Amino acid sequence: MSVLDRFQLTDRVAIVTGGNRGLGKEMAKALAEAGAQVAIVSRKAEEAQAVAAAIQSETGKTCRGYGCDMTVAEQV
């Protein structure tokens, strides 16, 4: 049995900050592949939405992109 067989996130929601590129993007994709609905949060909303759409298309799981600067308390 593989690790992913034991790591099921069906009916869970995952929030990935900085998920529009690099490790965050790959983590968002892996979480969706494990069954989670994923929210990608980035300072650049358009990029987060584009990555979310690609992940949703590829995995079939709900994935949304949001703009938020985590260093600004009013946006969090």
C-alpha positions in Angstrom: 0.0 0.0 0.0 1.4 3.4 -1.0 1.5 6.4 1.2 -1.2 8.1 -0.9 -3.5 5.2 -0.4 -3.4 6.0 3.3 -3.5 9.8 2.8 -7.0 10.5 1.7 -8.4 14.0 2.0 -11.8 13.5 0.6 -14.3 16.0 1.9 -11.5 18.1 3.4 -10.5 21.7 2.5 -6.9 22.7 2.2 -5.6 26.3 2.0 -2.2 26.8 0.4 -0.5 30.2 0.7 1.9 31.0 -2.1 0.3 28.3 -4.2 0.6 30.0 -7.5 4.2 28.7 -8.3 7.0 26.4 -7.1 6.5 24.2 -4.1 3.2 25.8 -3.2 1.8 25.0 -6.6 2.9 21.4 -6.4 1.5 21.0 -2.9 -1.8 22.4 -4.0 -1.9 19.8 -6.9 -0.9 16.9 -4.6 -3.6 17.9 -2.1 -6.2 17.9 -4.9 -5.0 14.6 -6.1 -5.4 13.2 -2.5 -9.1 14.3 -2.7 -9.1 17.8 -1.0 -10.9 20.9 -2.2 -8.1 23.4 -2.5 -8.0 27.2 -2.0 -4.8 28.8 -3.4 -4.0 32.2 -1.8 -1.5 34.5 -3.4 -0.7 38.2 -3.6 -1.5 37.9 -7.3 -5.2 36.9 -7.6 -5.1 36.4 -11.4 -2.2 34.0 -11.2 -3.8 32.1 -8.3 -7.0 31.8 -10.2 -5.2 30.5 -13.4 -3.3 27.9 -11.4 -6.5 26.9 -9.6 -8.3 26.4 -12.9 -5.5 24.3 -14.3 -5.4 22.1 -11.1 -9.2 21.7 -11.1 -9.2 20.8 -14.8 -6.4 18.2 -14.3 -7.7 16.6 -11.1 -11.5 17.2 -11.2 -11.4 18.5 -7.7 -12.8 22.0 -6.7 -9.9 24.4 -6.7 -10.2 28.2 -6.3 -7.7 31.0 -6.4 -7.8 34.1 -4.1 -5.8 37.3 -3.8 -4.5 38.1 -0.4 -1.3 39.7 1.0 -0.6 37.7 4.1 1.5 40.5 5.5 -1.5 42.9 5.6 -3.7 42.0 8.6 -6.8 43.6 7.1 -6.6 41.2 4.2 -6.3 38.0 6.3 
